């Protein structure tokens, strides 16, 4: 039986532009809500590190988790 599919919405804002806000939305399969939040944090951290290093942000992983943007 496949794992349930989760959506983790992470509110964001720009410190240099007050009033501008939105959300990063991460989706994928996980065994529990807490696992989904943990994986979303890992994907976010990896995307941020890739962007800071000038590398491509990975998305479309086999488990469904990834980041775009």
N, C-alpha and C positions, 0 to 999 in steps of 0.2 A: 504494500500500500504506500503510495507516495506521501511525502511530508506535506502538511498544510502550507498554503501560500500566504505570506504576510505582507502587509504594507506598513512601513515605518515612515512617518512624516516628521521631519526635523525642521522646526521654525528657524528662519535665518533673517538677518538684518545686516545692513551695511553701516559700519561705524562712521564712515565718512559722509554718508548721505542719510541723515535721520529721516524717518518716515518711510523709507524704502525697505520693504520686507517681503518675505515670501516663504517658500518651503522647499527643502530638498526632499524628494520622495524616493525611497528605496523599496524595492520589492524583491521577493524571492522566497524560497522554501526553507523552513526551519522546523525543528522539533518542538519548539515552545515560543511563547512571546518573548521571554527573556533571551533566548538564543537569537531570535530575530533582531532584537535591539542590539545585542552584542555584535552580530554580523554586520548590521547597518553601520555601526561605529567603525568597524574594521574597514569596510568599503570606503567610508568617508575619509578615514585617515590615509588609506592607500591612494585615493584620488587626490587628496591635498598634497601628499608627498610627490606624486607624479607631476602635478601641475607646477609645484615649486621647482622641480628639477627639469622642467621643460619637456617632460615625456608625455606620451599619449595616455589619456585616462582610459583604463580598461573598462569595458562594459560587455554585456551579453555573455556572462560566464555560464557554464553548463548548469550550475545550480540556480540560475536566474538572477543572482545578485550582481550588481555592477553600478556604475555611475556614468552619467553622460553630462557633458557640459564643460 
